[in-house]
Amino acid sequence: MNNLGKNKKLLLAKYPNGLAELDDFITEEVEVPNIVDNELLIQSHYVGVDAALRLIVRDSDEFLFRVQPGDIIHANIAGEVIASNNKDFEVGDFVTGALGVQSLSISNGEGLEKCDPNLSPLGSWLGGFGVSGLTAYFALFDECKPQPGETILVTGAAGAVGSMAGQFAKLAGAKVIGTTSSKEKCDWLVNELGYDVAINYNDENWYEQLEAAAPDRLNIIFDNTGGSVMNEALKLIAMHGVVLLCGSTSQYYQDEMSGPSNYIWLGSMRARLQGFVIFDYAERYTDARKKISQWIDNGSLKLPEFVCDGDIEDFPSAFKKLFEGKNFGKMLLKLPAAK
Ligand SMILES: NC(=O)c1ccc[n+]([C@@H]2O[C@H](COP(=O)([O-])OP(=O)(O)OC[C@H]3O[C@@H](n4cnc5c(N)ncnc54)[C@H](OP(=O)(O)O)[C@@H]3O)[C@@H](O)[C@H]2O)c1
């Protein structure tokens, strides 16, 4: 054993029923063994709080990275190498990786990515400069290909991916409409992120607002949530439009997940429903980050973050807040080790 103290880790206690509750998780403290040849020890500074976790804690074998009761909670972390017997990593290096919700992780380096905090602050490597921003970047520019003057709807617009997708679409010259859950978030989308129109999907007349905002119909629906908003929006898809299926947050905690019944509009409008998984683009992350850095440097792009200060045992309440729509941009759990 070494003298690093204990590793605090978060495990799944039981499968959640509906929205995940605090008692669906349990914290455990274990001794950290000494690292052996080729291994390194990482201290977590930030944990990414991702909606997709609710999908993989379902009692189902159908989804990648399944987490079962007793397993560590799957999550991406950003942290610092504090001991290394691996020639590719030095003490003091910063890395990100899918190391789970824990304060200390031992790794052989596989799947880790080095981060340069001078390029972008460490937490952002989990958000706008990390998977969330890269998802928005590739899904939008490679799959949706917005053209100047086109109209795009982003659902889940104020979330980690949505807040980046809307900004990228504006940079492409499109008219950008977003949906979210409150007036405060709508104001933020327009005033802080430059959305042209933001619609509160809890308004009774939200669909009429959408119709009025998109007189030439929707060339692109960038869908993060699925559910009734996406279903109704399909009625407004434009000729040869694209519906990008990025995520289906509204469905992840349902006993029976359901898809859109208004698919018939895709047929008459010669539109396509396009699936997407970010990992297909891993070899191009560096190129995308160069472009993202340029936009940050010239002031035309923000990396919105919603930081919750806390420790490993605070992850479940942050995760609950995510599904209550409390976040503006990427939700991060900032751990005591982060300066
Ligand atoms: N395809 C890929 O490779 C890929 C990669 C990353 C993420 N994703 C997916 O992209 C989606 C967005 O992920 P994210 O990390 O950016 O999460 P996020 O949008 O930051 O967080 C979740 C948001 O979802 C909204 N929400 C929660 N329950 C909802 C409901 N019942 N109906 C509508 N909206 C609801 C809330 O915003 P409101 O306040 O607006 O309701 C909440 O803030 C997720 O579905 C995720 O799985 C896909």
The ligand as an ORCA input file, in Angstrom:
! r2SCAN-3c Opt
* xyz 0 1
  N     -24.362     10.979    -30.145
  C     -23.297     11.243    -29.411
  O     -22.168     10.856    -29.738
  C     -23.486     12.028    -28.148
  C     -22.378     12.565    -27.450
  C     -22.632     13.346    -26.303
  C     -23.942     13.523    -25.868
  N     -24.967     12.938    -26.565
  C     -26.364     13.125    -26.151
  O     -26.696     14.484    -26.334
  C     -27.739     14.819    -25.424
  C     -27.344     16.075    -24.671
  O     -26.284     15.726    -23.809
  P     -25.631     16.783    -22.861
  O     -24.429     16.157    -22.251
  O     -25.482     18.052    -23.624
  O     -26.725     16.956    -21.705
  P     -27.357     18.302    -21.261
  O     -28.226     18.739    -22.410
  O     -26.333     19.232    -20.761
  O     -28.251     17.964    -19.984
  C     -29.492     17.486    -19.972
  C     -30.544     18.553    -20.319
  O     -31.627     17.838    -20.872
  C     -32.790     18.559    -20.653
  N     -33.840     17.619    -20.235
  C     -33.867     16.844    -19.141
  N     -35.008     16.117    -19.128
  C     -35.681     16.450    -20.237
  C     -36.934     16.062    -20.805
  N     -37.724     15.173    -20.223
  N     -37.303     16.615    -21.979
  C     -36.531     17.533    -22.589
  N     -35.338     17.952    -22.106
  C     -34.939     17.409    -20.945
  C     -32.527     19.620    -19.578
  O     -32.551     20.887    -20.218
  P     -33.901     21.769    -20.316
  O     -33.828     22.714    -19.170
  O     -33.782     22.403    -21.632
  O     -35.075     20.813    -20.204
  C     -31.104     19.292    -19.126
  O     -30.384     20.458    -18.820
  C     -27.928     13.627    -24.499
  O     -29.060     12.909    -24.923
  C     -26.662     12.810    -24.697
  O     -26.861     11.469    -24.465
  C     -24.752     12.208    -27.673
*
